[in-house]
Amino acid sequence: MLAITNLSFSFQHRRLFDRLSLTANSGELIHISGPNGVGKSTFMAVVAGLLAPASGDIEYRIGHQAVPDRRAYLEYLPAEANGLYTKMDATQNLLFWAHLRGVPLSREAAFAALDPWNLNHPLLRDGFPVEKFSTGMKRRLALARLDLSPVPGWLLDEPLYGLDADAMRVFRQRLETHLLKGGFALLISHDLAPLNGLITRTINLSKGNKHDG
């Protein structure tokens, strides 16, 4: 369970969110909403550990016990960054990420992970640097990497960015499987239609303090 308690963040003397509290439990997809500029992406970066809050606590708990470092239990996909090594090809990216995460991954398993995203072609997966990929291809590769992760928590900032209709369907299937397996996700998205029926709660950052159970 991810537990956020009385979280506040300020930027240039402006308070973006104040004393925000929420919990994310197994199987939950929580939509983080609000108008542009309200601090949705900043909130995600704070939860991911990339920015320090002004006050408050963020914990990942197993039972009632908080783990030493919540980042080991979270994967973060920013809005316009994919976390890819652009000089590497698609297969190298997945293998390198798996090594960093301590996930055993063979080349054949990497090919299988690329397959649902239409990236498992020798001309795309081997020897073709990611810097030459289109916007949608980069996003699909980032989502293939996300889908390989063993961690329970996904922080998704505009995950559908650059995806065509087929890739959106694949993403929905992968997200649904993640939730059914006991994972959870926090989501920012301007396009909720492909995720209809999956969202369990919405937290609107523009409507003052948020407290839920």
ROKE-126458 format. One record per residue (C-alpha): residue number from 0; residue in one letter; x, y, z. Coordinates in steps of 0.25 Angstrom, whole numbers. Each point is the difference from the previous one (the first is absolute). Layout:
{node NUM a {X Y Z}};
...
//
This chain:
{node 0 m {0 0 0}};
{node 1 l {5 14 -3}};
{node 2 a {-4 10 11}};
{node 3 i {1 15 -2}};
{node 4 t {-2 8 12}};
{node 5 n {-2 16 1}};
{node 6 l {9 2 -13}};
{node 7 s {3 14 -3}};
{node 8 f {8 6 -11}};
{node 9 s {4 15 -4}};
{node 10 f {7 6 -12}};
{node 11 q {5 14 0}};
{node 12 h {-9 4 12}};
{node 13 r {-12 -7 -6}};
{node 14 r {-7 -11 7}};
{node 15 l {-3 -11 -11}};
{node 16 f {-7 -9 9}};
{node 17 d {-2 0 15}};
{node 18 r {-1 -11 11}};
{node 19 l {-5 -11 -11}};
{node 20 s {-2 -14 6}};
{node 21 l {-4 -12 -8}};
{node 22 t {3 -15 0}};
{node 23 a {1 -9 -12}};
{node 24 n {-3 -15 3}};
{node 25 s {2 -12 -9}};
{node 26 g {-9 0 -12}};
{node 27 e {-3 15 0}};
{node 28 l {2 10 -12}};
{node 29 i {-1 14 6}};
{node 30 h {-2 11 -10}};
{node 31 i {7 13 4}};
{node 32 s {-7 11 -6}};
{node 33 g {-1 15 -1}};
{node 34 p {2 12 -10}};
{node 35 n {14 3 -6}};
{node 36 g {10 6 10}};
{node 37 v {-7 -6 12}};
{node 38 g {12 -9 3}};
{node 39 k {-4 -13 -5}};
{node 40 s {14 -4 -6}};
{node 41 t {7 7 12}};
{node 42 f {-8 -9 9}};
{node 43 m {4 -13 -8}};
{node 44 a {15 5 1}};
{node 45 v {-1 2 15}};
{node 46 v {-6 -14 2}};
{node 47 a {11 -6 -9}};
{node 48 g {10 6 9}};
{node 49 l {6 10 -11}};
{node 50 l {-5 12 8}};
{node 51 a {0 3 15}};
{node 52 p {-13 4 6}};
{node 53 a {-2 12 9}};
{node 54 s {-6 -9 10}};
{node 55 g {-7 -13 2}};
{node 56 d {3 -15 -1}};
{node 57 i {0 -10 -12}};
{node 58 e {2 -15 4}};
{node 59 y {-2 -13 -7}};
{node 60 r {-4 -10 11}};
{node 61 i {0 -15 0}};
{node 62 g {-11 -3 10}};
{node 63 h {2 11 10}};
{node 64 q {15 1 -2}};
{node 65 a {6 11 -8}};
{node 66 v {11 -4 -9}};
{node 67 p {14 7 0}};
{node 68 d {-1 6 -14}};
{node 69 r {-14 0 -7}};
{node 70 r {7 3 -14}};
{node 71 a {4 -15 0}};
{node 72 y {-15 -3 -1}};
{node 73 l {-4 11 -10}};
{node 74 e {2 2 -15}};
{node 75 y {-2 14 -5}};
{node 76 l {-4 4 -15}};
{node 77 p {1 15 -2}};
{node 78 a {-9 7 -10}};
{node 79 e {11 4 -10}};
{node 80 a {12 -9 3}};
{node 81 n {1 -15 -2}};
{node 82 g {13 -3 8}};
{node 83 l {6 -6 -12}};
{node 84 y {15 -1 -4}};
{node 85 t {-1 6 -14}};
{node 86 k {13 -6 -6}};
{node 87 m {-4 -14 4}};
{node 88 d {-10 -8 -8}};
{node 89 a {-13 -5 6}};
{node 90 t {5 -14 4}};
{node 91 q {12 7 7}};
{node 92 n {-9 9 7}};
{node 93 l {-8 -11 6}};
{node 94 l {12 -8 4}};
{node 95 f {7 12 6}};
{node 96 w {-12 4 8}};
{node 97 a {-3 -15 5}};
{node 98 h {15 0 5}};
{node 99 l {-2 12 8}};
{node 100 r {-13 -5 6}};
{node 101 g {6 -14 3}};
{node 102 v {-10 -6 -9}};
{node 103 p {5 -13 -8}};
{node 104 l {-3 3 -15}};
{node 105 s {5 -8 -12}};
{node 106 r {0 6 -14}};
{node 107 e {-11 -9 -3}};
{node 108 a {-8 5 11}};
{node 109 a {3 14 -4}};
{node 110 f {-5 -3 -14}};
{node 111 a {-13 -6 6}};
{node 112 a {-2 13 8}};
{node 113 l {2 8 -12}};
{node 114 d {-10 -8 -8}};
{node 115 p {-13 6 5}};
{node 116 w {5 14 -3}};
{node 117 n {3 -4 -15}};
{node 118 l {15 3 3}};
{node 119 n {4 -15 -1}};
{node 120 h {6 1 -14}};
{node 121 p {15 -2 -3}};
{node 122 l {1 14 -7}};
{node 123 l {-6 7 12}};
{node 124 r {5 -8 12}};
{node 125 d {15 -3 -4}};
{node 126 g {10 11 -4}};
{node 127 f {-10 11 -2}};
{node 128 p {2 11 10}};
{node 129 v {-12 5 7}};
{node 130 e {3 14 -3}};
{node 131 k {-5 -3 -14}};
{node 132 f {-13 -5 6}};
{node 133 s {-13 8 -2}};
{node 134 t {-7 6 12}};
{node 135 g {-10 -11 1}};
{node 136 m {11 -11 -2}};
{node 137 k {8 6 12}};
{node 138 r {-12 0 9}};
{node 139 r {-4 -14 -4}};
{node 140 l {15 -5 4}};
{node 141 a {-2 8 13}};
{node 142 l {-13 -8 3}};
{node 143 a {7 -13 -4}};
{node 144 r {10 3 10}};
{node 145 l {-10 4 11}};
{node 146 d {-8 -13 -3}};
{node 147 l {12 -8 3}};
{node 148 s {2 6 14}};
{node 149 p {-3 -9 12}};
{node 150 v {-4 12 9}};
{node 151 p {-14 3 5}};
{node 152 g {-1 15 -2}};
{node 153 w {-1 7 -14}};
{node 154 l {0 15 0}};
{node 155 l {-5 4 -14}};
{node 156 d {0 14 -5}};
{node 157 e {-7 0 -14}};
{node 158 p {4 -14 -3}};
{node 159 l {-9 1 -13}};
{node 160 y {9 11 -6}};
{node 161 g {3 -3 -14}};
{node 162 l {-7 -14 -1}};
{node 163 d {-9 -4 -11}};
{node 164 a {-13 -8 2}};
{node 165 d {6 -13 0}};
{node 166 a {11 3 10}};
{node 167 m {-11 7 9}};
{node 168 r {-7 -14 0}};
{node 169 v {13 -7 4}};
{node 170 f {3 10 11}};
{node 171 r {-14 -2 6}};
{node 172 q {2 -15 0}};
{node 173 r {13 1 6}};
{node 174 l {-5 9 11}};
{node 175 e {-12 -8 3}};
{node 176 t {9 -12 2}};
{node 177 h {9 8 9}};
{node 178 l {-12 4 9}};
{node 179 l {-6 -15 0}};
{node 180 k {14 -5 5}};
{node 181 g {-1 10 12}};
{node 182 g {7 12 -6}};
{node 183 f {-5 14 1}};
{node 184 a {2 12 -8}};
{node 185 l {-1 16 1}};
{node 186 l {-4 6 -14}};
{node 187 i {0 13 -6}};
{node 188 s {-7 0 -14}};
{node 189 h {-8 10 -8}};
{node 190 d {-5 -12 -8}};
{node 191 l {-8 -9 9}};
{node 192 a {-9 -7 -10}};
{node 193 p {10 -12 -3}};
{node 194 l {0 -2 16}};
{node 195 n {-15 0 2}};
{node 196 g {-4 -10 11}};
{node 197 l {14 -1 6}};
{node 198 i {1 13 8}};
{node 199 t {-4 -3 15}};
{node 200 r {1 15 5}};
{node 201 t {3 14 -4}};
{node 202 i {8 10 8}};
{node 203 n {-2 14 -5}};
{node 204 l {12 9 4}};
{node 205 s {-7 13 -2}};
{node 206 k {-10 -2 10}};
{node 207 g {7 2 13}};
{node 208 n {6 -11 10}};
{node 209 k {-3 -14 -4}};
{node 210 h {-2 -11 11}};
{node 211 d {-4 -14 -3}};
{node 212 g {1 -13 7}};
//
